[in-house]
């Protein structure tokens, strides 16, 4: 027996620092980053059906002729576990191509939904292994708690929650950044940062500790990004940075702060205490 319907809410994430360490022989890069989920969600519904179908509403995604990650997640599970067909409805609300991990979250939550729907009893570790076949960020969203990520992003180590109770502001300049373009602009180097110790340091010290290697080259290409980051700092952010390969930027503030982003109001995605 299986459930009739699974509805879930894949969250976005932010990166606190991102270091490109080296180019790997498999074409990927070794990275180090800290990822934390944030309260910005897509809506995912998965239910049994006679034939497989995928429907996406909400934000319009560009059609590149490839399967959506949600579709790839279904076919991965069907090939491995022989599950029945389903209808997937994805309501897209997280900006795409934005460094917020929305597509990766959607794929991971399809894996989790199918696990629940068909009572497969797959443990978290195996779900993370399956997610790693879909994308480097996907394993993070299986558990979706703060993690130190290494390898190509799929090797995850739990870390303490540090941003709960702070005001989080996320702005998205609505400019799509190609991941391939972002990596091509980087010269990998190991900065030998003690990431966990830095994470546990006072948040007001993070600006001098964590850097996102993508931030400068992407900002050089899209100056608006550095303008928004500077505005976050001007408004009193404890820490402000670009997330992932961009183009979204975020600021962490004391919860009592009420920053005014009238200049960039059209880019405001999230402004709340997390």
C-alpha positions as CSV (number, residue, x, y, z in Angstrom):
1,X,0.0,0.0,0.0
2,X,1.1,3.5,-0.6
3,X,0.0,7.0,0.4
4,X,-2.5,8.8,-1.9
5,X,-0.6,12.0,-2.2
6,X,2.6,13.6,-0.9
7,X,2.9,17.4,-0.7
8,X,6.2,19.0,0.4
9,X,7.9,22.3,0.4
10,X,11.5,22.2,-1.0
11,X,13.5,25.1,0.6
12,X,16.1,27.4,-0.9
13,X,19.6,27.6,0.6
14,X,22.4,30.2,1.0
15,X,26.1,29.7,0.9
16,X,28.3,31.1,3.7
17,X,31.5,31.3,1.8
18,X,32.5,29.2,-1.2
19,X,36.1,28.1,-2.0
20,X,37.0,26.4,-5.3
21,X,39.9,24.2,-4.2
22,X,41.0,22.4,-7.3
23,X,39.9,21.0,-10.7
24,X,39.2,17.2,-10.6
25,X,39.9,14.6,-13.2
26,X,36.2,13.9,-13.6
27,X,35.5,17.5,-14.8
28,X,34.1,18.7,-11.5
29,X,35.8,20.9,-8.9
30,X,36.6,20.2,-5.3
31,X,35.0,22.9,-3.2
32,X,34.4,23.9,0.4
33,X,31.3,25.8,1.4
34,X,28.7,26.0,4.2
35,X,25.1,25.7,3.2
36,X,22.1,26.6,5.3
37,X,18.4,26.2,4.3
38,X,16.2,29.4,4.3
39,X,12.4,29.9,4.5
40,X,11.8,30.3,0.8
41,X,10.0,27.4,-0.8
42,X,8.8,25.7,-3.9
43,X,5.7,23.5,-3.6
44,X,5.8,19.9,-4.8
45,X,2.9,17.5,-5.2
46,X,3.5,13.8,-6.1
47,X,0.6,11.4,-6.5
48,X,0.1,7.9,-8.1
49,X,-1.0,7.9,-11.8
50,X,-1.6,5.6,-14.7
51,X,1.2,7.2,-16.6
52,X,4.1,9.4,-15.7
53,X,3.7,13.2,-16.1
54,X,5.4,16.3,-14.9
55,X,3.7,19.7,-14.7
56,X,5.4,22.9,-13.7
57,X,3.6,26.2,-12.8
58,X,4.6,29.4,-11.1
59,X,7.9,31.0,-12.3
60,X,8.5,30.1,-16.0
61,X,11.7,28.1,-16.5
62,X,13.7,28.4,-19.7
63,X,13.2,25.4,-22.0
64,X,16.6,23.9,-22.8
65,X,15.2,20.7,-24.3
66,X,16.5,18.6,-21.3
67,X,14.5,16.8,-18.7
68,X,13.7,18.7,-15.5
69,X,15.7,17.5,-12.5
70,X,12.4,16.3,-11.0
71,X,11.8,14.1,-14.0
72,X,15.4,12.8,-13.8
73,X,14.8,12.0,-10.1
74,X,11.7,10.0,-11.0
75,X,13.4,7.9,-13.7
76,X,16.4,7.3,-11.4
77,X,14.0,5.8,-8.7
78,X,11.9,3.9,-11.2
79,X,15.1,2.3,-12.7
80,X,16.4,1.3,-9.3
81,X,13.3,0.3,-7.4
82,X,10.7,-0.4,-10.1
83,X,8.2,2.0,-8.7
84,X,4.8,2.8,-10.3
85,X,4.1,6.0,-12.3
86,X,3.3,9.3,-10.7
87,X,2.1,12.8,-11.6
88,X,4.5,15.5,-10.3
89,X,3.2,19.0,-10.0
90,X,5.9,21.6,-9.2
91,X,4.9,25.1,-8.2
92,X,8.1,27.1,-8.8
93,X,8.6,30.0,-6.5
94,X,12.4,30.0,-5.8
95,X,14.2,32.1,-8.5
96,X,16.2,29.8,-10.8
97,X,19.8,30.3,-11.9
98,X,20.1,32.3,-8.8
99,X,22.5,30.5,-6.5
100,X,19.7,29.4,-4.2
101,X,19.6,25.7,-5.1
102,X,15.9,25.6,-6.0
103,X,16.3,23.0,-8.7
104,X,18.5,20.8,-6.5
105,X,16.0,21.0,-3.7
106,X,13.1,20.0,-6.0
107,X,14.9,16.9,-7.2
108,X,15.9,15.9,-3.7
109,X,12.3,16.3,-2.5
110,X,11.0,14.2,-5.4
111,X,13.3,11.4,-4.1
112,X,12.0,11.8,-0.6
113,X,8.4,11.9,-1.8
114,X,8.7,8.7,-3.8
115,X,10.4,7.0,-0.9
116,X,7.3,7.9,1.3
117,X,4.7,7.3,-1.4
118,X,5.9,3.8,-2.2
119,X,7.0,2.9,1.4
120,X,10.5,2.1,0.2
121,X,12.2,2.7,3.6
122,X,15.3,4.1,2.0
123,X,17.7,5.5,4.7
124,X,19.0,9.1,4.5
125,X,22.5,8.0,3.6
126,X,21.2,6.1,0.5
127,X,18.9,8.9,-0.5
128,X,21.9,11.2,-0.4
129,X,23.9,8.8,-2.6
130,X,21.0,8.8,-5.1
131,X,20.7,12.6,-4.9
132,X,24.5,12.9,-5.7
133,X,23.7,11.3,-9.1
134,X,21.4,14.2,-9.9
135,X,23.6,17.1,-8.9
136,X,26.3,18.3,-6.5
137,X,23.9,20.3,-4.3
138,X,21.1,17.7,-4.3
139,X,22.4,15.6,-1.3
140,X,22.2,18.7,1.0
141,X,18.5,18.9,0.6
142,X,17.7,15.4,1.7
143,X,18.3,16.5,5.3
144,X,18.3,20.3,4.7
145,X,20.1,21.4,7.9
146,X,23.3,23.5,8.0
147,X,26.2,21.5,6.6
148,X,29.9,21.9,5.8
149,X,30.1,20.6,2.2
150,X,33.3,19.3,0.6
151,X,34.2,17.1,-2.4
152,X,32.1,18.5,-5.3
153,X,29.6,19.6,-2.7
154,X,28.1,16.1,-1.9
155,X,30.3,15.3,1.1
156,X,28.4,16.7,4.1
157,X,29.3,17.2,7.7
158,X,26.7,18.5,10.2
159,X,27.4,21.9,11.9
160,X,25.6,23.9,14.5
161,X,22.7,26.2,13.6
162,X,24.0,29.8,13.7
163,X,21.7,32.0,11.8
164,X,18.4,31.2,13.6
165,X,16.9,34.4,15.1
166,X,18.6,36.7,12.7
167,X,16.9,38.8,10.0
168,X,17.7,37.4,6.6
169,X,17.4,39.6,3.5
170,X,17.7,38.0,0.0
171,X,17.7,40.0,-3.2
172,X,17.8,38.6,-6.7
173,X,18.9,40.9,-9.5
174,X,16.9,38.7,-12.0
175,X,20.0,37.9,-14.0
176,X,20.7,34.3,-14.8
177,X,24.3,33.2,-14.1
178,X,25.6,30.2,-16.0
179,X,27.4,27.8,-13.6
180,X,29.8,26.9,-16.5
181,X,30.6,30.6,-17.0
182,X,31.1,31.0,-13.2
183,X,33.6,28.2,-13.0
184,X,35.4,29.3,-16.1
185,X,36.2,32.6,-14.3
186,X,37.9,30.9,-11.3
187,X,41.5,30.0,-10.7
188,X,41.2,27.3,-8.0
189,X,43.3,27.7,-4.8
190,X,43.2,26.3,-1.3
191,X,43.0,29.1,1.2
192,X,43.5,26.7,4.2
193,X,40.6,28.3,6.2
194,X,39.4,26.5,9.3
195,X,35.8,26.5,8.2
196,X,34.2,25.1,11.3
197,X,36.1,27.4,13.6
198,X,35.2,30.3,11.4
199,X,31.5,29.3,11.4
200,X,31.6,29.2,15.2
201,X,33.2,32.6,15.5
202,X,31.0,35.8,16.1
203,X,28.9,36.5,13.0
204,X,30.2,40.0,12.8
205,X,33.6,38.5,12.1
206,X,32.4,36.4,9.1
207,X,33.0,39.2,6.6
208,X,36.7,39.0,7.2
209,X,36.8,35.2,7.2
210,X,34.4,33.9,4.6
211,X,34.7,34.7,0.9
212,X,32.8,33.4,-2.1
213,X,35.3,32.8,-4.9
214,X,32.6,33.5,-7.5
215,X,31.7,36.9,-6.1
216,X,34.4,39.1,-7.6
217,X,34.4,37.6,-11.2
218,X,30.6,37.5,-11.4
219,X,30.4,41.1,-9.9
220,X,33.0,42.3,-12.5
221,X,30.6,40.9,-15.1
222,X,27.4,42.1,-13.4
223,X,28.3,45.2,-11.3
224,X,24.8,45.4,-9.9
225,X,25.7,42.5,-7.6
226,X,28.5,44.4,-5.9
227,X,26.2,47.4,-5.6
228,X,23.6,45.4,-3.8
229,X,26.1,43.8,-1.5
230,X,27.5,47.2,-0.6
231,X,23.9,48.5,0.1
232,X,23.4,45.5,2.5
233,X,26.5,46.5,4.3
234,X,25.5,50.1,4.4
235,X,22.2,49.1,5.9
236,X,24.0,47.4,8.8
237,X,24.4,43.7,7.7
238,X,26.5,41.6,10.0
239,X,27.5,39.6,6.9
240,X,26.6,40.2,3.2
241,X,27.6,38.1,0.3
242,X,26.6,36.4,-3.0
243,X,25.1,33.0,-2.7
244,X,26.6,30.1,-4.7
245,X,27.4,31.2,-8.3
246,X,24.9,34.0,-8.1
247,X,23.2,36.1,-8.9
248,X,21.3,36.3,-5.6
249,X,22.8,38.1,-2.7
250,X,21.9,38.1,1.0
251,X,22.5,39.9,4.2
252,X,22.3,38.8,7.8
253,X,21.1,41.4,10.3
254,X,20.2,41.6,14.0
255,X,16.5,40.7,14.2
256,X,15.6,44.1,15.5
257,X,17.1,45.8,12.4
258,X,14.6,46.9,9.7
259,X,16.6,47.7,6.7
260,X,15.1,49.7,3.9
261,X,15.7,48.5,0.3
262,X,13.5,50.9,-1.6
263,X,16.3,51.4,-4.1
264,X,16.3,47.7,-4.9
265,X,12.7,46.9,-4.0
266,X,12.1,45.1,-7.3
267,X,14.8,42.6,-6.4
268,X,13.7,41.8,-2.8
269,X,12.8,38.1,-2.4
270,X,12.9,37.6,1.4
271,X,13.1,39.9,4.4
272,X,12.2,38.2,7.6
273,X,13.6,36.8,10.9
274,X,14.6,33.1,10.3
